[in-house]
Amino acid sequence: MNNYIKDSEIFILEKEDKIIGIYVLQIIGLLEMEIKNIAVHERFQGQGIGKFY
């Protein structure tokens, strides 16, 4: 993670002021990104949140 975090965008999904998910996109080029990490809180898993956002 330390290798790509500086070149990445981090997005946080909140519900009722609590973080329920995050994803990290590494910027590869002008029009290219790579998904590096997706995490969804256990309580919200299986609801399609990782696919939707």
PyMOL Python script that loads the backbone (N, CA, C, O; Angstrom):
from pymol import cmd

cmd.read_pdbstr("""\
ATOM      1  N   MET A   1       0.816  -1.188   0.000  1.00  0.00           N
ATOM      2  CA  MET A   1       0.000   0.000   0.000  1.00  0.00           C
ATOM      3  C   MET A   1       0.865   1.259   0.000  1.00  0.00           C
ATOM      4  O   MET A   1       0.532   2.232  -0.677  1.00  0.00           O
ATOM      5  N   ASN A   2       1.939   1.257   0.728  1.00  0.00           N
ATOM      6  CA  ASN A   2       2.817   2.431   0.767  1.00  0.00           C
ATOM      7  C   ASN A   2       3.381   2.771  -0.607  1.00  0.00           C
ATOM      8  O   ASN A   2       3.734   3.921  -0.868  1.00  0.00           O
ATOM      9  N   ASN A   3       3.465   1.778  -1.485  1.00  0.00           N
ATOM     10  CA  ASN A   3       4.022   2.010  -2.819  1.00  0.00           C
ATOM     11  C   ASN A   3       3.087   2.797  -3.725  1.00  0.00           C
ATOM     12  O   ASN A   3       3.558   3.502  -4.618  1.00  0.00           O
ATOM     13  N   TYR A   4       1.792   2.701  -3.525  1.00  0.00           N
ATOM     14  CA  TYR A   4       0.859   3.355  -4.446  1.00  0.00           C
ATOM     15  C   TYR A   4       0.003   4.454  -3.813  1.00  0.00           C
ATOM     16  O   TYR A   4      -0.667   5.186  -4.542  1.00  0.00           O
ATOM     17  N   ILE A   5      -0.001   4.594  -2.516  1.00  0.00           N
ATOM     18  CA  ILE A   5      -0.926   5.515  -1.855  1.00  0.00           C
ATOM     19  C   ILE A   5      -0.710   6.981  -2.277  1.00  0.00           C
ATOM     20  O   ILE A   5      -1.669   7.751  -2.345  1.00  0.00           O
ATOM     21  N   LYS A   6       0.518   7.358  -2.552  1.00  0.00           N
ATOM     22  CA  LYS A   6       0.807   8.750  -2.925  1.00  0.00           C
ATOM     23  C   LYS A   6       0.260   9.115  -4.305  1.00  0.00           C
ATOM     24  O   LYS A   6       0.005  10.286  -4.586  1.00  0.00           O
ATOM     25  N   ASP A   7       0.082   8.113  -5.160  1.00  0.00           N
ATOM     26  CA  ASP A   7      -0.438   8.338  -6.514  1.00  0.00           C
ATOM     27  C   ASP A   7      -1.899   7.915  -6.630  1.00  0.00           C
ATOM     28  O   ASP A   7      -2.367   7.613  -7.727  1.00  0.00           O
ATOM     29  N   SER A   8      -2.620   7.890  -5.519  1.00  0.00           N
ATOM     30  CA  SER A   8      -3.973   7.361  -5.518  1.00  0.00           C
ATOM     31  C   SER A   8      -4.997   8.380  -5.033  1.00  0.00           C
ATOM     32  O   SER A   8      -4.674   9.370  -4.376  1.00  0.00           O
ATOM     33  N   GLU A   9      -6.242   8.090  -5.386  1.00  0.00           N
ATOM     34  CA  GLU A   9      -7.386   8.835  -4.881  1.00  0.00           C
ATOM     35  C   GLU A   9      -8.121   7.907  -3.931  1.00  0.00           C
ATOM     36  O   GLU A   9      -8.345   6.742  -4.261  1.00  0.00           O
ATOM     37  N   ILE A  10      -8.497   8.396  -2.765  1.00  0.00           N
ATOM     38  CA  ILE A  10      -9.203   7.594  -1.771  1.00  0.00           C
ATOM     39  C   ILE A  10     -10.614   8.153  -1.628  1.00  0.00           C
ATOM     40  O   ILE A  10     -10.802   9.350  -1.412  1.00  0.00           O
ATOM     41  N   PHE A  11     -11.596   7.271  -1.751  1.00  0.00           N
ATOM     42  CA  PHE A  11     -12.994   7.658  -1.658  1.00  0.00           C
ATOM     43  C   PHE A  11     -13.617   6.955  -0.456  1.00  0.00           C
ATOM     44  O   PHE A  11     -13.381   5.769  -0.225  1.00  0.00           O
ATOM     45  N   ILE A  12     -14.403   7.692   0.295  1.00  0.00           N
ATOM     46  CA  ILE A  12     -15.013   7.178   1.516  1.00  0.00           C
ATOM     47  C   ILE A  12     -16.526   7.272   1.389  1.00  0.00           C
ATOM     48  O   ILE A  12     -17.059   8.316   1.011  1.00  0.00           O
ATOM     49  N   LEU A  13     -17.212   6.192   1.700  1.00  0.00           N
ATOM     50  CA  LEU A  13     -18.666   6.153   1.695  1.00  0.00           C
ATOM     51  C   LEU A  13     -19.149   6.196   3.142  1.00  0.00           C
ATOM     52  O   LEU A  13     -18.751   5.379   3.973  1.00  0.00           O
ATOM     53  N   GLU A  14     -20.012   7.165   3.421  1.00  0.00           N
ATOM     54  CA  GLU A  14     -20.529   7.319   4.774  1.00  0.00           C
ATOM     55  C   GLU A  14     -22.045   7.152   4.782  1.00  0.00           C
ATOM     56  O   GLU A  14     -22.733   7.473   3.812  1.00  0.00           O
ATOM     57  N   LYS A  15     -22.534   6.650   5.886  1.00  0.00           N
ATOM     58  CA  LYS A  15     -23.977   6.553   6.109  1.00  0.00           C
ATOM     59  C   LYS A  15     -24.220   6.966   7.550  1.00  0.00           C
ATOM     60  O   LYS A  15     -23.673   6.372   8.479  1.00  0.00           O
ATOM     61  N   GLU A  16     -25.040   7.983   7.728  1.00  0.00           N
ATOM     62  CA  GLU A  16     -25.334   8.507   9.057  1.00  0.00           C
ATOM     63  C   GLU A  16     -24.047   8.840   9.827  1.00  0.00           C
ATOM     64  O   GLU A  16     -23.890   8.469  10.990  1.00  0.00           O
ATOM     65  N   ASP A  17     -23.139   9.543   9.157  1.00  0.00           N
ATOM     66  CA  ASP A  17     -21.867  10.001   9.724  1.00  0.00           C
ATOM     67  C   ASP A  17     -20.929   8.881  10.152  1.00  0.00           C
ATOM     68  O   ASP A  17     -20.039   9.109  10.971  1.00  0.00           O
ATOM     69  N   LYS A  18     -21.107   7.674   9.614  1.00  0.00           N
ATOM     70  CA  LYS A  18     -20.202   6.563   9.904  1.00  0.00           C
ATOM     71  C   LYS A  18     -19.643   6.037   8.596  1.00  0.00           C
ATOM     72  O   LYS A  18     -20.363   5.921   7.605  1.00  0.00           O
ATOM     73  N   ILE A  19     -18.369   5.723   8.597  1.00  0.00           N
ATOM     74  CA  ILE A  19     -17.730   5.177   7.398  1.00  0.00           C
ATOM     75  C   ILE A  19     -18.189   3.737   7.235  1.00  0.00           C
ATOM     76  O   ILE A  19     -18.035   2.917   8.140  1.00  0.00           O
ATOM     77  N   ILE A  20     -18.760   3.436   6.060  1.00  0.00           N
ATOM     78  CA  ILE A  20     -19.190   2.066   5.794  1.00  0.00           C
ATOM     79  C   ILE A  20     -18.405   1.428   4.642  1.00  0.00           C
ATOM     80  O   ILE A  20     -18.505   0.222   4.417  1.00  0.00           O
ATOM     81  N   GLY A  21     -17.628   2.231   3.919  1.00  0.00           N
ATOM     82  CA  GLY A  21     -16.836   1.671   2.834  1.00  0.00           C
ATOM     83  C   GLY A  21     -15.789   2.647   2.333  1.00  0.00           C
ATOM     84  O   GLY A  21     -15.900   3.861   2.508  1.00  0.00           O
ATOM     85  N   ILE A  22     -14.772   2.081   1.705  1.00  0.00           N
ATOM     86  CA  ILE A  22     -13.730   2.893   1.070  1.00  0.00           C
ATOM     87  C   ILE A  22     -13.277   2.201  -0.212  1.00  0.00           C
ATOM     88  O   ILE A  22     -13.394   0.983  -0.353  1.00  0.00           O
ATOM     89  N   TYR A  23     -12.764   2.990  -1.129  1.00  0.00           N
ATOM     90  CA  TYR A  23     -12.036   2.403  -2.246  1.00  0.00           C
ATOM     91  C   TYR A  23     -10.886   3.311  -2.629  1.00  0.00           C
ATOM     92  O   TYR A  23     -10.930   4.528  -2.445  1.00  0.00           O
ATOM     93  N   VAL A  24      -9.854   2.680  -3.167  1.00  0.00           N
ATOM     94  CA  VAL A  24      -8.628   3.386  -3.524  1.00  0.00           C
ATOM     95  C   VAL A  24      -8.356   3.151  -5.006  1.00  0.00           C
ATOM     96  O   VAL A  24      -8.279   2.010  -5.463  1.00  0.00           O
ATOM     97  N   LEU A  25      -8.213   4.240  -5.743  1.00  0.00           N
ATOM     98  CA  LEU A  25      -7.884   4.174  -7.169  1.00  0.00           C
ATOM     99  C   LEU A  25      -6.503   4.780  -7.389  1.00  0.00           C
ATOM    100  O   LEU A  25      -6.248   5.922  -7.004  1.00  0.00           O
ATOM    101  N   GLN A  26      -5.623   4.013  -8.006  1.00  0.00           N
ATOM    102  CA  GLN A  26      -4.293   4.527  -8.331  1.00  0.00           C
ATOM    103  C   GLN A  26      -4.330   5.153  -9.721  1.00  0.00           C
ATOM    104  O   GLN A  26      -4.812   4.541 -10.675  1.00  0.00           O
ATOM    105  N   ILE A  27      -3.827   6.356  -9.824  1.00  0.00           N
ATOM    106  CA  ILE A  27      -3.762   7.054 -11.105  1.00  0.00           C
ATOM    107  C   ILE A  27      -2.579   6.504 -11.891  1.00  0.00           C
ATOM    108  O   ILE A  27      -1.431   6.590 -11.454  1.00  0.00           O
ATOM    109  N   ILE A  28      -2.880   5.934 -13.066  1.00  0.00           N
ATOM    110  CA  ILE A  28      -1.852   5.333 -13.918  1.00  0.00           C
ATOM    111  C   ILE A  28      -1.423   6.324 -15.009  1.00  0.00           C
ATOM    112  O   ILE A  28      -0.238   6.465 -15.309  1.00  0.00           O
ATOM    113  N   GLY A  29      -2.398   6.993 -15.580  1.00  0.00           N
ATOM    114  CA  GLY A  29      -2.142   7.946 -16.650  1.00  0.00           C
ATOM    115  C   GLY A  29      -3.286   8.938 -16.723  1.00  0.00           C
ATOM    116  O   GLY A  29      -4.157   8.951 -15.853  1.00  0.00           O
ATOM    117  N   LEU A  30      -3.289   9.755 -17.738  1.00  0.00           N
ATOM    118  CA  LEU A  30      -4.296  10.801 -17.871  1.00  0.00           C
ATOM    119  C   LEU A  30      -5.721  10.254 -17.844  1.00  0.00           C
ATOM    120  O   LEU A  30      -6.598  10.842 -17.211  1.00  0.00           O
ATOM    121  N   LEU A  31      -5.958   9.139 -18.522  1.00  0.00           N
ATOM    122  CA  LEU A  31      -7.298   8.559 -18.590  1.00  0.00           C
ATOM    123  C   LEU A  31      -7.337   7.128 -18.059  1.00  0.00           C
ATOM    124  O   LEU A  31      -8.215   6.350 -18.431  1.00  0.00           O
ATOM    125  N   GLU A  32      -6.402   6.786 -17.204  1.00  0.00           N
ATOM    126  CA  GLU A  32      -6.309   5.402 -16.743  1.00  0.00           C
ATOM    127  C   GLU A  32      -6.101   5.337 -15.231  1.00  0.00           C
ATOM    128  O   GLU A  32      -5.242   6.024 -14.678  1.00  0.00           O
ATOM    129  N   MET A  33      -6.902   4.500 -14.577  1.00  0.00           N
ATOM    130  CA  MET A  33      -6.784   4.271 -13.135  1.00  0.00           C
ATOM    131  C   MET A  33      -6.885   2.778 -12.876  1.00  0.00           C
ATOM    132  O   MET A  33      -7.416   2.026 -13.695  1.00  0.00           O
ATOM    133  N   GLU A  34      -6.372   2.360 -11.733  1.00  0.00           N
ATOM    134  CA  GLU A  34      -6.464   0.956 -11.333  1.00  0.00           C
ATOM    135  C   GLU A  34      -7.085   0.890  -9.942  1.00  0.00           C
ATOM    136  O   GLU A  34      -6.688   1.626  -9.039  1.00  0.00           O
ATOM    137  N   ILE A  35      -8.067  -0.002  -9.778  1.00  0.00           N
ATOM    138  CA  ILE A  35      -8.650  -0.220  -8.457  1.00  0.00           C
ATOM    139  C   ILE A  35      -7.618  -0.970  -7.622  1.00  0.00           C
ATOM    140  O   ILE A  35      -7.184  -2.061  -7.991  1.00  0.00           O
ATOM    141  N   LYS A  36      -7.234  -0.386  -6.513  1.00  0.00           N
ATOM    142  CA  LYS A  36      -6.229  -1.001  -5.652  1.00  0.00           C
ATOM    143  C   LYS A  36      -6.836  -1.643  -4.417  1.00  0.00           C
ATOM    144  O   LYS A  36      -6.305  -2.624  -3.898  1.00  0.00           O
ATOM    145  N   ASN A  37      -7.952  -1.089  -3.943  1.00  0.00           N
ATOM    146  CA  ASN A  37      -8.517  -1.602  -2.708  1.00  0.00           C
ATOM    147  C   ASN A  37      -9.993  -1.217  -2.632  1.00  0.00           C
ATOM    148  O   ASN A  37     -10.373  -0.093  -2.962  1.00  0.00           O
ATOM    149  N   ILE A  38     -10.812  -2.160  -2.194  1.00  0.00           N
ATOM    150  CA  ILE A  38     -12.211  -1.897  -1.881  1.00  0.00           C
ATOM    151  C   ILE A  38     -12.485  -2.569  -0.541  1.00  0.00           C
ATOM    152  O   ILE A  38     -12.146  -3.736  -0.343  1.00  0.00           O
ATOM    153  N   ALA A  39     -13.096  -1.833   0.368  1.00  0.00           N
ATOM    154  CA  ALA A  39     -13.448  -2.403   1.672  1.00  0.00           C
ATOM    155  C   ALA A  39     -14.826  -1.894   2.068  1.00  0.00           C
ATOM    156  O   ALA A  39     -15.124  -0.706   1.952  1.00  0.00           O
ATOM    157  N   VAL A  40     -15.662  -2.821   2.539  1.00  0.00           N
ATOM    158  CA  VAL A  40     -17.008  -2.487   2.992  1.00  0.00           C
ATOM    159  C   VAL A  40     -17.181  -3.090   4.383  1.00  0.00           C
ATOM    160  O   VAL A  40     -16.828  -4.246   4.617  1.00  0.00           O
ATOM    161  N   HIS A  41     -17.721  -2.303   5.292  1.00  0.00           N
ATOM    162  CA  HIS A  41     -17.972  -2.761   6.652  1.00  0.00           C
ATOM    163  C   HIS A  41     -18.798  -4.049   6.611  1.00  0.00           C
ATOM    164  O   HIS A  41     -19.702  -4.188   5.787  1.00  0.00           O
ATOM    165  N   GLU A  42     -18.484  -4.980   7.500  1.00  0.00           N
ATOM    166  CA  GLU A  42     -19.159  -6.280   7.535  1.00  0.00           C
ATOM    167  C   GLU A  42     -20.681  -6.175   7.486  1.00  0.00           C
ATOM    168  O   GLU A  42     -21.336  -6.928   6.764  1.00  0.00           O
ATOM    169  N   ARG A  43     -21.225  -5.270   8.231  1.00  0.00           N
ATOM    170  CA  ARG A  43     -22.680  -5.128   8.330  1.00  0.00           C
ATOM    171  C   ARG A  43     -23.323  -4.771   6.989  1.00  0.00           C
ATOM    172  O   ARG A  43     -24.505  -5.041   6.775  1.00  0.00           O
ATOM    173  N   PHE A  44     -22.543  -4.162   6.082  1.00  0.00           N
ATOM    174  CA  PHE A  44     -23.095  -3.701   4.810  1.00  0.00           C
ATOM    175  C   PHE A  44     -22.641  -4.547   3.620  1.00  0.00           C
ATOM    176  O   PHE A  44     -22.972  -4.239   2.475  1.00  0.00           O
ATOM    177  N   GLN A  45     -21.891  -5.601   3.889  1.00  0.00           N
ATOM    178  CA  GLN A  45     -21.437  -6.471   2.811  1.00  0.00           C
ATOM    179  C   GLN A  45     -22.602  -7.267   2.235  1.00  0.00           C
ATOM    180  O   GLN A  45     -23.592  -7.526   2.921  1.00  0.00           O
ATOM    181  N   GLY A  46     -22.472  -7.650   0.975  1.00  0.00           N
ATOM    182  CA  GLY A  46     -23.503  -8.436   0.310  1.00  0.00           C
ATOM    183  C   GLY A  46     -24.680  -7.614  -0.198  1.00  0.00           C
ATOM    184  O   GLY A  46     -25.686  -8.171  -0.638  1.00  0.00           O
ATOM    185  N   GLN A  47     -24.559  -6.294  -0.138  1.00  0.00           N
ATOM    186  CA  GLN A  47     -25.639  -5.422  -0.581  1.00  0.00           C
ATOM    187  C   GLN A  47     -25.312  -4.704  -1.886  1.00  0.00           C
ATOM    188  O   GLN A  47     -26.072  -3.843  -2.328  1.00  0.00           O
ATOM    189  N   GLY A  48     -24.184  -5.054  -2.505  1.00  0.00           N
ATOM    190  CA  GLY A  48     -23.808  -4.446  -3.780  1.00  0.00           C
ATOM    191  C   GLY A  48     -23.120  -3.097  -3.656  1.00  0.00           C
ATOM    192  O   GLY A  48     -22.922  -2.414  -4.661  1.00  0.00           O
ATOM    193  N   ILE A  49     -22.754  -2.702  -2.451  1.00  0.00           N
ATOM    194  CA  ILE A  49     -22.113  -1.389  -2.263  1.00  0.00           C
ATOM    195  C   ILE A  49     -20.785  -1.307  -3.000  1.00  0.00           C
ATOM    196  O   ILE A  49     -20.498  -0.285  -3.621  1.00  0.00           O
ATOM    197  N   GLY A  50     -19.980  -2.338  -2.951  1.00  0.00           N
ATOM    198  CA  GLY A  50     -18.691  -2.331  -3.646  1.00  0.00           C
ATOM    199  C   GLY A  50     -18.827  -2.242  -5.150  1.00  0.00           C
ATOM    200  O   GLY A  50     -17.936  -1.725  -5.824  1.00  0.00           O
ATOM    201  N   LYS A  51     -19.918  -2.732  -5.680  1.00  0.00           N
ATOM    202  CA  LYS A  51     -20.165  -2.658  -7.121  1.00  0.00           C
ATOM    203  C   LYS A  51     -20.783  -1.331  -7.518  1.00  0.00           C
ATOM    204  O   LYS A  51     -20.489  -0.793  -8.586  1.00  0.00           O
ATOM    205  N   PHE A  52     -21.637  -0.807  -6.659  1.00  0.00           N
ATOM    206  CA  PHE A  52     -22.404   0.400  -6.983  1.00  0.00           C
ATOM    207  C   PHE A  52     -21.547   1.643  -6.987  1.00  0.00           C
ATOM    208  O   PHE A  52     -21.621   2.431  -7.929  1.00  0.00           O
ATOM    209  N   TYR A  53     -20.743   1.842  -5.973  1.00  0.00           N
ATOM    210  CA  TYR A  53     -19.973   3.063  -5.823  1.00  0.00           C
ATOM    211  C   TYR A  53     -18.656   2.843  -6.449  1.00  0.00           C
ATOM    212  O   TYR A  53     -17.815   3.742  -6.451  1.00  0.00           O
TER     213      TYR A  53
END
""", "prot")
cmd.dss("prot")
cmd.show_as("cartoon", "prot")
cmd.util.cbc("prot")
cmd.orient("prot")
